[in-house]
Amino acid sequence: MSELPRRFRGDVPQYGRAPVLDRRQWAREEVREAEANLSWMQRGEMITVRARLVDLSLGGAGILIRTVPPRGALLRLALASDAAVRVDGRAVGMRPHPKPGWLFLHLQFQSECPRAFLERARDGIDDED
């Protein structure tokens, strides 16, 4: 039996009977608090764009964006409802999304996702208070 090619990922569309290789350490969870902002430094200026959080784990996130960040840039992901709830990481992959104008960005966090970010994104904001 041969070893699977490393290019296959569990979150990339697979064709036919192609093998699936998922290298994630933590399972991704769906989120309720999807509105987010993605920021990075470019030529001495902080650039911030709207983003949509699709899924999240302790080690990374899947997000939808319209603007491509510079290769290798340190990216800061913050929830739109609370900019203080944020996490830093780097893009490890990107692909077109079926929704016109959007790209799916795979973000790997520099350190484990803060619990406050994970809980707020997963549980959302309770407006019944």
Secondary structure, DSSP 8 states (H G I E B T S, - for coil): -----TT--TTS---TT-------SS--EE-S--EEEEEEEETTEEEEEEEEEEEE-SSEEEEEESS---TT--EEEEETTEEEEEEEEEEEEEEE-SSTT-EEEEEEESS---HHHHHHHHH---TT-
